[in-house]
Amino acid sequence: MFGFIKKWRQDRIVKESWVSEDQWTQAFSRLPLLGRLTEDEKSRLRRLAILLLHQKSFSGAHDFVVTAEVALVIVLQACLPILNLDLRWYRGWTSIIVYPAGFAPQRTVMDQFGVAHQVKEALSGEAWQRGPVVLSWQATEHAGELDGSNLVIHEFAHKLDMLNGAADGFPPLHRKMHRSAWTAAFEPAFADFQSKTDGGVHTGIDAYAASSPAEFFAVLSEVFFERPQAIQAHYPKIYDNLRQFYRQDPLAGFAGAGFTGAGHGG
């Protein structure tokens, strides 16, 4: 009964959506990332995007105006990781904040002697546990161009990671997935990637992934959807675990859509 009521409510939200066909067409045309999807997948992605728009509030910082185009470009990319999951994976928070460009929040940091320091760090995005997702539009408007860098997917991957606590590169796994297999894939790969990064070895994966296990998971999630061949080439066990976690196989989708080749991960 409750499932029927939930679906009825969602169907009504989708039916009453303010998004026109022209707006959908324009949004999809801005995101080559979505070109590998089938028509059925695109339809389901639209539905998820409408529901996410309904669930989350958008606000612009520093007088930035969140237009329909801005919102659609963001939610379509945000919903791609959960295309074969469920909106419940984005539960527990309510807002998306968009800055016109990068931002530098001031934070208090304790040094090794216990002395507090006020520091500012330039950011293009961040995800807060039980808080908002914050994005720079300057770093978002050209996302989805298959260059291996995608700020929206990165920050929303952090949200998935945070579902079982602080971001640590170990999101809640599906019932048939095994923690031991995840650990056996990610731990040695992270150490290997740090070594390659320190040695200046090019992998097509952003060196920022070497900064922590949480960033490793988020960056590899970007690459998984934009340049999956880079992960398959260097860390096939991670590709297999991400394929199981996201319940998608981008390599197969890109091959079917005629995408070939590899490139720099940004």
Backbone torsions as a table, in degrees:
resi	resn	phi	psi	omega
1	MET	NA	-48.8	-178.4
2	PHE	-64.2	-36.8	177.5
3	GLY	-63.7	-38.1	178.7
4	PHE	-65.4	-43.8	-180.0
5	ILE	-64.0	-42.2	179.0
6	LYS	-60.9	-45.3	-179.9
7	LYS	-65.4	-38.5	178.8
8	TRP	-61.8	-42.9	179.0
9	ARG	-64.4	-43.8	-180.0
10	GLN	-65.5	-41.7	177.9
11	ASP	-59.5	-38.8	179.7
12	ARG	-67.4	-40.9	178.1
13	ILE	-61.5	-44.1	-179.7
14	VAL	-65.2	-43.2	-179.0
15	LYS	-63.0	-34.6	-176.5
16	GLU	-93.6	11.4	-177.9
17	SER	-58.7	143.3	179.7
18	TRP	-84.8	-7.0	-174.7
19	VAL	-77.2	125.5	-179.4
20	SER	-86.6	165.8	178.0
21	GLU	-62.4	-38.0	178.4
22	ASP	-63.0	-40.0	179.1
23	GLN	-66.4	-39.7	176.1
24	TRP	-62.7	-45.7	-178.5
25	THR	-59.4	-44.4	-179.8
26	GLN	-65.1	-41.6	-178.7
27	ALA	-65.3	-45.8	179.1
28	PHE	-64.6	-35.8	-178.9
29	SER	-67.3	-22.3	178.5
30	ARG	-82.1	-8.1	-172.1
31	LEU	-125.5	82.6	176.4
32	PRO	-55.2	-24.0	176.7
33	LEU	-51.6	-32.4	-175.4
34	LEU	-88.7	-0.3	-176.1
35	GLY	-65.9	-22.9	-179.3
36	ARG	-77.9	-13.3	-175.0
37	LEU	-74.2	147.6	173.7
38	THR	-76.3	169.3	179.1
39	GLU	-63.1	-37.8	177.1
40	ASP	-63.5	-42.1	179.4
41	GLU	-66.1	-38.9	177.5
42	LYS	-64.1	-38.5	178.3
43	SER	-64.5	-43.7	179.1
44	ARG	-67.7	-34.7	177.6
45	LEU	-65.4	-41.2	176.4
46	ARG	-59.2	-44.7	-179.6
47	ARG	-60.4	-46.9	178.9
48	LEU	-61.3	-40.8	-179.3
49	ALA	-63.1	-41.7	177.3
50	ILE	-61.2	-44.6	-179.0
51	LEU	-67.3	-37.3	177.8
52	LEU	-67.3	-39.3	175.3
53	LEU	-59.0	-36.2	-180.0
54	HIS	-72.4	-35.4	-174.8
55	GLN	-81.9	-33.8	-174.0
56	LYS	-108.6	147.7	176.7
57	SER	-99.7	139.6	176.1
58	PHE	-102.6	141.4	173.1
59	SER	-144.4	144.5	178.5
60	GLY	-98.9	138.7	177.4
61	ALA	-101.2	153.4	178.6
62	HIS	54.9	43.3	176.1
63	ASP	68.1	14.3	176.9
64	PHE	-71.6	134.8	-179.4
65	VAL	-97.7	119.0	178.1
66	VAL	-84.2	99.5	179.7
67	THR	-81.5	171.9	176.1
68	ALA	-59.6	-40.1	179.7
69	GLU	-61.2	-45.1	179.3
70	VAL	-60.6	-48.9	-177.5
71	ALA	-62.1	-41.7	-177.8
72	LEU	-68.9	-41.3	178.1
73	VAL	-60.2	-38.0	-179.4
74	ILE	-72.7	-50.7	-173.3
75	VAL	-69.4	-31.0	177.4
76	LEU	-63.5	-41.9	177.7
77	GLN	-71.3	-37.5	-179.7
78	ALA	-64.5	-33.5	-177.1
79	CYS	-84.4	-14.2	-179.8
80	LEU	-58.6	-45.6	179.5
81	PRO	-61.6	-26.9	-177.9
82	ILE	-104.6	17.7	-177.6
83	LEU	-54.0	-40.2	-179.8
84	ASN	-109.4	21.0	176.0
85	LEU	-112.9	-118.6	-176.2
86	ASP	-164.9	152.7	178.3
87	LEU	-61.5	-18.7	178.4
88	ARG	-62.5	-19.4	177.9
89	TRP	-69.6	-14.0	175.6
90	TYR	-110.4	32.9	-178.8
91	ARG	-83.2	163.6	170.9
92	GLY	89.8	7.5	177.5
93	TRP	-154.6	165.8	-167.7
94	THR	-132.2	-14.2	-169.5
95	SER	-133.1	153.6	175.7
96	ILE	-124.7	121.8	-177.9
97	ILE	-109.0	130.8	-177.3
98	VAL	-119.3	121.2	173.7
99	TYR	-93.4	152.5	178.2
100	PRO	-65.8	-33.4	-180.0
101	ALA	-145.0	-159.5	178.8
102	GLY	-63.7	162.8	-179.2
103	PHE	-139.7	161.3	-176.1
104	ALA	-136.3	82.9	179.0
105	PRO	-66.7	145.6	177.7
106	GLN	-92.8	130.0	-178.7
107	ARG	-131.5	158.0	175.9
108	THR	-96.8	125.5	-178.9
109	VAL	-123.1	134.8	178.4
110	MET	-93.1	131.3	176.9
111	ASP	-86.9	-176.2	-174.9
112	GLN	-66.4	-16.1	179.2
113	PHE	-98.4	5.6	179.5
114	GLY	81.8	14.7	-179.6
115	VAL	-92.8	131.2	-178.8
116	ALA	-83.3	136.0	178.5
117	HIS	-128.3	140.4	174.4
118	GLN	-89.7	119.2	-178.1
119	VAL	-127.4	153.9	174.3
120	LYS	-121.7	134.9	-180.0
121	GLU	-126.1	125.3	179.7
122	ALA	-70.0	127.5	-177.5
123	LEU	-131.0	155.3	171.8
124	SER	-109.6	-11.6	177.3
125	GLY	-175.0	160.1	174.4
126	GLU	-162.1	157.5	177.2
127	ALA	-125.8	129.0	179.9
128	TRP	-100.0	140.0	175.8
129	GLN	-66.6	124.6	-175.6
130	ARG	58.4	21.4	178.8
131	GLY	-130.5	-164.6	-174.2
132	PRO	-78.2	166.3	163.7
133	VAL	-96.1	131.7	-178.1
134	VAL	-117.3	129.4	-175.7
135	LEU	-132.1	147.1	169.0
136	SER	-92.9	125.2	179.0
137	TRP	-66.8	-33.7	177.5
138	GLN	-57.8	-36.2	179.8
139	ALA	-89.9	-6.1	-176.0
140	THR	-105.9	-31.6	-170.6
141	GLU	-64.3	-23.2	177.8
142	HIS	-108.7	14.9	175.9
143	ALA	-70.5	165.8	179.7
144	GLY	78.2	17.1	-177.7
145	GLU	-100.2	15.9	175.0
146	LEU	63.5	35.6	176.2
147	ASP	-101.2	5.0	179.1
148	GLY	86.6	-1.1	-179.5
149	SER	-121.0	123.1	-178.1
150	ASN	-147.2	101.7	-175.6
151	LEU	-61.9	-39.1	-177.6
152	VAL	-63.8	-50.9	179.3
153	ILE	-61.3	-38.5	179.1
154	HIS	-57.4	-52.1	-176.5
155	GLU	-70.8	-34.8	178.3
156	PHE	-74.5	-26.2	171.9
157	ALA	-65.3	-37.7	174.7
158	HIS	-59.7	-39.8	179.1
159	LYS	-62.1	-40.2	176.8
160	LEU	-64.8	-41.6	179.4
161	ASP	-61.8	-34.3	-175.4
162	MET	-81.0	-3.3	-177.8
163	LEU	-63.5	-24.9	178.8
164	ASN	-116.0	27.3	177.4
165	GLY	128.4	-163.4	180.0
166	ALA	-61.0	148.3	-179.2
167	ALA	-61.6	123.5	-178.3
168	ASP	-142.6	10.8	-179.2
169	GLY	81.5	13.2	-176.9
170	PHE	-134.7	78.7	-179.5
171	PRO	-69.8	167.0	175.2
172	PRO	-63.4	128.3	-175.9
173	LEU	-93.6	157.2	176.9
174	HIS	-70.8	161.9	-173.1
175	ARG	-55.1	-40.9	-176.2
176	LYS	-88.9	3.6	174.6
177	MET	-91.8	155.8	-176.0
178	HIS	-119.4	130.7	179.1
179	ARG	-58.0	-38.5	-178.3
180	SER	-63.8	-38.7	179.6
181	ALA	-68.5	-40.1	177.6
182	TRP	-61.4	-49.0	-179.3
183	THR	-62.8	-42.7	-179.4
184	ALA	-64.3	-25.6	178.3
185	ALA	-86.3	-46.3	-170.5
186	PHE	-81.7	-41.1	-174.2
187	GLU	-62.2	-53.0	178.8
188	PRO	-66.9	-32.0	179.3
189	ALA	-67.4	-39.7	178.5
190	PHE	-63.5	-44.9	178.2
191	ALA	-62.7	-41.3	178.5
192	ASP	-64.3	-42.0	-179.1
193	PHE	-66.5	-40.3	176.1
194	GLN	-59.9	-42.1	179.0
195	SER	-64.5	-43.4	178.8
196	LYS	-64.0	-41.5	-179.9
197	THR	-63.5	-45.1	178.4
198	ASP	-62.3	-31.9	-178.9
199	GLY	-89.0	1.7	178.3
200	GLY	74.3	22.0	179.8
201	VAL	-81.9	128.4	-179.2
202	HIS	-83.8	128.1	179.4
203	THR	-120.3	-8.7	-173.9
204	GLY	83.0	9.3	179.0
205	ILE	-119.9	132.8	-177.6
206	ASP	-54.3	130.3	-179.4
207	ALA	-60.2	-19.9	178.5
208	TYR	-59.7	-22.6	178.9
209	ALA	-62.5	-20.0	-178.3
210	ALA	-80.7	-5.9	-173.0
211	SER	-74.4	-28.6	179.1
212	SER	-169.8	160.7	176.3
213	PRO	-58.4	-36.0	179.2
214	ALA	-63.7	-43.5	179.3
215	GLU	-71.7	-31.3	176.3
216	PHE	-60.4	-47.1	178.2
217	PHE	-63.6	-44.1	-177.5
218	ALA	-67.1	-44.2	179.3
219	VAL	-65.8	-43.1	179.2
220	LEU	-66.9	-25.8	174.1
221	SER	-67.2	-40.4	174.6
222	GLU	-57.0	-51.4	-175.9
223	VAL	-66.1	-35.7	179.5
224	PHE	-55.7	-41.2	-177.5
225	PHE	-87.8	-25.0	-175.6
226	GLU	-104.0	-40.1	-179.7
227	ARG	-136.9	61.6	-173.3
228	PRO	-58.6	-26.3	-179.3
229	GLN	-62.6	-27.3	178.9
230	ALA	-67.2	-39.3	177.8
231	ILE	-71.8	-43.7	179.9
232	GLN	-59.4	-37.0	-178.0
233	ALA	-70.0	-39.1	-174.0
234	HIS	-101.6	-36.2	-175.1
235	TYR	-138.0	70.8	-176.4
236	PRO	-60.7	-30.6	178.7
237	LYS	-68.1	-35.2	175.4
238	ILE	-67.4	-42.0	178.1
239	TYR	-56.6	-44.2	-178.8
240	ASP	-63.6	-40.3	178.5
241	ASN	-68.3	-40.2	177.2
242	LEU	-67.3	-35.9	176.7
243	ARG	-60.7	-42.0	178.2
244	GLN	-70.4	-40.1	-177.2
245	PHE	-67.3	-50.2	-178.2
246	TYR	-82.3	-10.7	-178.5
247	ARG	56.4	40.5	177.2
248	GLN	-141.9	155.1	178.0
249	ASP	-129.7	81.6	-175.7
250	PRO	-57.7	-33.3	178.8
251	LEU	-57.8	-44.0	178.7
252	ALA	-66.1	-39.7	-179.9
253	GLY	-65.7	-43.6	179.6
254	PHE	-66.1	-39.4	178.3
255	ALA	-62.4	-41.5	179.8
256	GLY	-67.6	-28.7	-179.4
257	ALA	-90.0	-1.8	176.9
258	GLY	89.2	13.5	177.6
259	PHE	-83.1	132.8	177.5
260	THR	-138.1	168.1	174.7
261	GLY	91.6	169.5	179.2
262	ALA	-130.7	171.7	179.9
263	GLY	-169.2	-175.9	-176.9
264	HIS	-71.0	137.4	-177.1
265	GLY	-82.4	-3.4	176.7
266	GLY	86.9	NA	NA
